[in-house]
Amino acid sequence: MRSIIQTKDVDVTYNNGKSNEFKALKGVTCEIAAREYIIFFGPSGCGKSTLLYSIFGVLEPSSGDVIVKGDSIYKYEPMDLVMYQRKTMGIMYQSFNLIPSLTVLDNVQLPLIFAGFPPSTRERTAMDLLDRFGIAHVAHKRPGLLSGGQQQRVSVARSLVNDPEILIADEPVGNLDFVSAEAVMNTLQEINMNDKKTVLLVTHDAKYLPYAHRVFYLDYGRIDRIVPNPEKRQIIKVRPGETIVTELEQLARIYPYDSPEQLRVKSIVNFLTQNLSYDQIVRLEKMTQHVIEGVLSKEQFGALMTTDYEAGGCGIKPKQAKEMTEKMYTILEQSEDVVRFRRVSRDQNTIDLARLELIKHIHKYMVEECHVELDSKLLEQLTKMVTVRVFGYITREEFHRQLRMPADEGGGGFDIYLAADLSRYLEKLIAQGVSHFQQHQEARPDATNLHAQQAKKFEDMDKGILSKLTHLFSKKKEKGDKK
């Protein structure tokens, strides 16, 4: 997919050379593809809005370049820059920026007046957008008579009236209640998916991050990291495994309000997901949720994987479905040894022998998964490394470095690829096993707790699909029995 936006070493300095000089952006380089949904995320003052407005064409960098559709936009003549902002870009503001003396209809069609469209075309286009966003009935009212959510939908309609290729939104739901905010965010997602618009959104609220294809984390004027959303099929081609963001601690940054169980679901689904549609991924996630809860058996899960999507299944080819089912149940079963390791660590009488046996099981799984042949000395080294990692005495990065170290220095002596495979598989086992153990050690959360509320909401949402899936499986089994 071609890039529609590029920034190259962009610096933005306010009050340059003065005592209160402030560098808002420092060498920001990024690339955004057409039709991507990108979120600039970070705390107040990190530079996310500055980056957004530099791309919009109203905040010229102190140095560096902003390229949109192959053109360096700050080399445009003034009128060409205006035309770029008018035709290529659409913008939504946190404060709506509607003109209070104009009607809703006039606010929406105002950009078309400057573009020179005739009155009939302007009104028809504006009314079509108001109707699409469910606010045609307030077309002749003044903005001050509307709710916050309605005003923001007017803002959305106005931003789209010139049919721009890129829609930018600066904290668009910051002033809205939860219901209105969710409606606006769903609208932006629809615009991205159905209208194929590139969406750039600024927020400091982590609960909106799952809407994006990729999240650009900004801090102190720099892009700290770029994290692909593992639930959405990526527009830009990524290296194999890159959309598996890592494990639970990093998934939690994207889904900060999800329970540990829901994060385990995402971890497993990331492990399984290959070339599936977004709808298939969502369905697979819900089915995996029921497996982890112990509601669906392996046989039921496997059958539903190959069932048509419209009939309540995933619609995955039998060969791939079988491989994915085996993969999931293998890693869930093997992660039980991590759970047992945690449990036995509390028993001082059997700690050494029991742990050693479990560690042998765990590194055996890793070796078999990665097809590695080890001599006795190297096997002993791997046992020590796996032990300290499962204990939590070293980090994932440190474990990976030990795998790469030469064997005569106490490491594994593995090449970069094999070390990555071994490390990745162990992290999958740890992610599932440790989370499962911690979850069952904690007291049941109070009903007023935020996580409990979120979990209940998730459970309520899933009741319909669970009922449908189990009913479907029962019908298939009845047909089989008759045959």
N, C-alpha and C positions, 0 to 999 in steps of 0.2 A: 504494500500500500504506500502510495507516494506521501511525502511530507507536505503539509500545508503551511506549517509554521516552524521556523527555526530561529533560535537566538544564539548569538555567538559572542561569548565573553562580554556580556552586557554588564556595565557598571552604571549605577545611577547615584549621583552625589547631590545632596541638597546643601545649599549655602557654601558652595565650593570656595575654599580659601579663607573662609571666615572662622571666627572662634567657635561657632556652633555648627561647623561642618559635620554632616552625617552621611555615611555611605549606606544607602538603602538596599542596593544590590551590588554584589561583588563577583564579577566574572561568571555570570549565569549563562550556561550553555545548555540548550535543550532542543528536542525535536518532537513535533506533534504531528500525527497523521490525520489526514482527512477522515471525518466521521468518528474520531475518538471523543470520548467523554473524559476530560481531564479535570482533576481537582487539585488546586494549589492549597495546601494545608499547612497550618502552623499557628503559633501564638501571635498575638497582636504585636506589630512592629517587626515581623520577620521578613517582610518584603513581598508578600504574596500579592497584595493589591497593586504595589508599584510595578511588579512584573506584568500583571494583567493590563494596566493602563499603558505600559510601554508597547505591548502587543496591539492594543487598541489604536495607538497612533497619536496619543495626546500627551505622552511623557517621553520626550526624546532622551535616550541614554547619554550619559557623559562620555562613554566610550563603548565600543562594541557595535553589533549590528542586529537588527530585527528584520528577518526575511519572511514575507508572507506570499505564498503562491509564486515563489521565485523572484520577487522584487524586494529590494531593500527599501522599506516604506519611508524611511526618513530622508531618502534621496528624491522623493516625489516633490513636484512643485506644489505650492499650497493648495490649489484647487484640486489637484490630483489626490492629495492626501484627504481632502474633504470627501471626494467621491469614493475613496477606499473605505472611509468610516461609514459612509451612507449605504454603499452597495454590498461590501464584503462583510461588514460587521453589524451585529445587532447587540444591544446592551440592556441589561437589567440592573437596577440599583436597589440597594437595601431600603432606601427611603422613597422608592417608587418614582419620584421626580415627575409626577403628573401635574399639569397646569390646572390649578383649581377653578379658574374662570371658564374653562372649556368643558364641554360634555365628554363623557367617556368615548363616544364615537369620534369626536373631533380630536381627542388626544391620540387615539390610535391611528387616524389617517393623516395626522400632521406631517410625518416624514414624507408621505406621498405628495403633499402639497409642494414641499421643497424640491421633490424630484420631478415635478411638472406633469403629474398625471391628471387627467380630466376628472371633474367632480363625480361622475357616475362610477368610474372605475375605482376611485378612492373609497367611496362609500361602500360599494359592493365588496371590495377586498377586506375592508375593516370589519364589516358586519359578518363576513364569513369567519374571520378569526374570533370575533366575540362569541359567535354561535358555537364554534368549536370548543372554546374554553368555558362554555356554560354561563356566559354573562351577557348574552344578547338582550335580555330583558332590562338591563340597566344602561343600555346604550345612550339614552338621552338624559341620564342623571349626571350631576356633578360628582367628581371623585370624592369630595368630602362626605357624601351620603353613603359611601360604600364601606364595607368592612375591610380590614387589612388584607385578608386573603383575596377578596375581590379586586382590590386595588393592584395587588401584585399580579393577578391574572391579566388585568388591563395592561400592565407593564410588559408581560410576556407577549401579549398580542401586538403591542406597539413595536417590540423588538423584532418581530417576525414579519412586519407588514411589507418591508422591502425585500423579503425573501433572501436574507443574507446567508452566506455559506458558514459563517462562524458566529456563534452566540456566546457572549461573555456575560457572566453574572457575578456581581460583587456582593457577597453575603446576602443573597436574595431573600432568605427566609429569617434573617436575624431579628426582624421586628414582628414575627408572626407567632401565633399559638401553634401547638403541636399539630392539630388537625389541618389547619391551613398550610403549615409548612410542608407536611407530608404530601398534600395535594399538589403544591407547587413543584416539589421535587419529583413527584411522579410525572407531572407534565413535562418537565425538562428531560426526563428519561424517555418519554414518548417521542419528544422532538428529536432526540438523538437517534433512537432506534427506527422510527417510522419515517421521519423527514430527512434522515441521513445528515443532520447538521453536526458540525464539530462544536462541542460544548466545552467551554472553559469556565470553571466555577471556583470562586474563592470562599473558603469557610475555615473557621477554627473549631467547628463542632464535629467530633469524630463519628457521630452516628450517621452522618451522610456519606461517609467514605465508600460504602458498598455500592453506591450508584455509579462510581467511576470505573473506566477501564484501567486507568493507572492513577496513582496518587503521587504527586510531587511534594515531598516533605521539605519545607523551607525553614531555615533557622539562621539568624544573624546575617540575612542578605544572601545566603547561598542555598542551592538545592542540596540538602543533606543526603537524600536518597530518593529513588524512584521505585515505587512498589506496584507491580501489576496486581490486579484483582483476580484471585484464583477462581472466582465464580463466573467471570465473564470471558468469553472467547476474545482473545486479543486481536486488535486491528494490526498493530505492528508485530512482525514476526519476532518471536523471542527464542532464546536457546532452550533446548529440552530441559524441563525441570524448573525453569526460571519462574513460571507462574505458581509453583509451589513455594509460597513466599518464604518460608522456612517452617518452623513449627509453632506451637501454641503461643509462645510469648510474642511472636511477630504477627500471627493471625489476630491476637488480641488487640494489636494496635489498630487494625482495620475494623474489628468488630468488638469495640471495648465494652459493650453491654451484653455480649453473648455469655451464656453459662459455659463452664468447662466442658460439659457434655456436647454443646453445640459446636465448640471449637474442635473437639475430637472428630465430630462429623465432617467439618470442613477439611480437616487434615486428611482424613480417609478419602473423601471425594476428590481432593486435589491429587492424591496418589493414584486414583483410578482413572481420572478424566483424561481423555485424549481428544479426538476430534468429534466432540458432541456439541449439539446446539445448546443455547442458554436454557431453553425449556427442559431439555433432557437433563442438564446438570441440576436444575432445581428439583426435578422429579427424583433423580438419583440421590440427591441430598436428603430428601424426605424419607425415601426408602431406607437409606443408611441409618437415619435417625431411629427408625423402628427396629433395625437390626441391633443397634447398640442398646436400645431399651429392652431387647429380648422379646419383641413382639412378633417379628418375622423370623422364620427359620431359614436355613441355608437353601432348602429346596424351594420355599416360597419366593425368596429373594431372586434366585436364579431363574425361576419361571417368569417372574414379573419383568426381569431385565429384557427378555425377548418379546414380551407382549407389546402390541401396537401402542404407541403413545396415546392415541385418541381413546383407546380402551382402558387407559389407566396405568399402562406399563411404561417402560423406557424406550422401547422400539430399537434396541441395539442388536446388531447381527449376532447370531448364536455363538460363533467362535469367539468374538470379542467379549460377549456377555459371560461366557464360561470362564475366560481368562481373568476377567475383572472380579467375578465372584470368588474364584479360587484365591486371587491375590488378596482380596479384602479379608476373607475368613482366615487365611494363613497368617496375616499380620496381626489380626485381632487375637488369634489363638497364641501366637508366639509372644505377644506383648504381655500375656498372662504371667510369663516368667519374671517380667519386671515387677509386676504386682506382687508375686510371691517373694521376690527378693526384698521388697519393702517390708512385707509382713514378717519375714523371718529375721530381719535385722533387729526386731524388738525382742527376740528370744535369745538371751545371752548364752544359753546352754548349747544351742545348735548352730550358732551363728556362722562359724568358719566352714564347716562341711557343707551345710545347706547352701550358703552363698556360693561356694566354689562350684557346686554342681549346677546351680542356676546360671552362673556366668558361663560355664562350659556350653550349656544349652544355647545361651544368647549368642555367643560368638560362632557357634555351629550354624545357627540360622543365617548369620551375616556371611559366612564363608560359602554356604550352599547357595545363597541368593546371588552372590557375586562371582561364583564359580572360581574360587581360589584354592590352590593347593599349597599347604604350609608344612614345613618340617617341624619337628618337635620344639626346637629352640624358638622359632618364630611364633608358634602356637602359644608358647609360654609368655612371650612378649605381648601378644594380642590379648591374652587373658588378663594380664596386669592392666593394660590400657583400658579395656572394656570395664574392668572392675572400678577403676577410679572415676570413669565417666558416669557409670550408672549410679555410683555413690553420690555424684554431684561435686566431686572434689576438683574437677577440671571442667572447662567450658567446651562447647562444641568445637570452637575454633582451635583450642589447645589440643583436643583429641585428634583433630584433623592434622595438625602440625606433627604430632607424635607419630601418626601413621606414615607421614612423609619422611621422617627422620631416618638416617641410615641405621641398619640393624645393629652395627657395632657400637652405635651411640645410645642404644636402648630403645630405638624406634622400630617401626615396622618395615621400613625400606620399600614401601609401596610407591608406584608411580602416581602422578597427580590424578589420573582418572580413576584408578582402582581405589585410592584413598578417598576420593569423593564419593564413590559408590558405597563403600563400607560405612563411611560416616553418615551418609544420607539414610541408609537402611537402619542403622542403630538409632538415629534420631527419630525415625518413625516408630520404632518399638518403644523408645522412652516416652515419646509424646503420648502414645495411647496408654501405656502401662502406668506411668506416673500420674497422669490426670485421673485415670480410673481409680487408682489407689487413694489419691487425695480426696476425690469426690466422695468415696465411701467412708472416709475417716471424719469428714466434717459433719457437724450437726445439720439437720434439715433446716433450710433457711426459713425465717419468719415470713408470713404471707405479705407483710408490708415491705419487705426487702425488695429493692429494685430488680435484682437478678431473679427473684422468685416471680415477680410480676411478669418479667420478660419471658421466663420459662413457661409460665402459665399461658401467656398469649401465644407462644410458639406451639404449645400443646393443643390449644383450642383450634388454631389454624390447621393443624395436621389431622384432626379427628375425621374430617371429611375424606381426605385422601386415604387414610388408613382403612376406613370402612370400605371404600371403593376397592382398594387393593386386595384386602382379605376376601371380600365378596367375589371378586374376579377369580382369585385363586381357587376358591371353593367350587365355582362353576366349572373351571377347567378340570379340577380333580373329578367332579361328577361325570363329566364327559368321558374322561379316561377310564373310569370304572365301568361305564356302560359298554365301552368298546371291548 
